[in-house]
Amino acid sequence: MEGMQRDQLADFLRRRREALRPAEAGVPEGPRRRTAGLRREEVAMLAGMSVDYVVRLEQGRSSQPSPQLLGALARALRLSDDERDHLFHLAGHRPPPAEGTARSARAGLVRMLDLLGDTPAMVLSDLGEVLAQNRASVLVTGDQTRHSGDRRYIVYRWFTDPGERAAGVREEAEEHARHLVADLRAAAGRRPGDPVVAGLVARLGAESADFRRLWAEHEVAVRRADRKTFDHPRVGRLVMDCETLVTPDLGQQLLVLTPGNAETRERLDLLRVVGTQEFPGGGSEDARAR
C-alpha cells in the first residue's frame, strides 16, 4: 500500500471543493453565499460524514480515510474517474478497478442523477449492483447501496431472500425473475472468463433451484424499458415506468423511474413532502418492488 500524502490530499480536496459550484452538486446556493464553491458542511452532508472530519482532511490532520469514505468523497465532489483514482493514490489506497463489482458510479452518470432532481434515478453495474442513487430514488426504494457481499446484487436477493418476493404480485414474479436472469446472462456473455460473474452464477445456482431452471433456458436480454409496481410503506402503491440507459461499453446503467399514472404522480408529490421519515437510520427500510 502506498503511503498517505496528507498535504497533497488536503490541497486536492480543498481545491476540488472550492471549484465545484453548488448547482453542480444539487445544493441550493441561497442568498448569503460568499464563495462560489461548496462549503465544508455541504461536502460533509453529501458524503455522509462529520464536518469535523472534512476539516481535518483539508488541514492534513486526519487519520487515513477508508476506501468507502474516499468513494463517498469522490461522489460528493463529482470527481471524474481520473480525479477519483488520484484521490485514492493520495490517500494511500489502490483505486477501485475499472471493471468488476468494486467500481464506482461514473462521474458523468452521478451528475445526471443531480440533474434529474425530483425524478427517481439510480446507477447500476451490469451485474445489477446499485452504485449510486439520487434522493428521490431513496425515497421510493430505500437505500439500495447499503448492502454488502452477494446481497449487493438485486438478482441474488431476489432468488435467495424470500422477503424480496413476499410482497410481489404473483403473476408478475415469473416475468421479473426471467428479466433478472436474462440480464445476468447478457453480462456473462460480455465478460467471458470473469471470475466475479462466474462466482455469482455458481453461488446462485447452488442456492436456488428456480435460478438453475431459468439459467438453463439461456434467455438473453438487456432491459431498456419496463414497468414496476412498488408497495411503499408510507404512500401505498406506486406504478413506475422504468427507462434504462446504458453506457457505450454496457458496463453501467442509468435507471430512471417516472410515474405510470396520475395517482402515482400525486403519491410521489406527497412522498417528497413526507421526506425520509419512513426510512429510520438513514434510509434502511425498502419499499418492495412488485
Helices and strands as residue ranges (DSSP letters): H 6-19, G 22-25, H 40-47, H 51-58, H 67-76, H 81-90, H 107-116, E 121-125, E 130-133, H 135-141, G 149-152, H 154-160, H 162-166, H 170-190, H 195-207, H 209-216, E 225-232, E 236-246, E 252-259, H 262-274, H 280-283, E 288-289
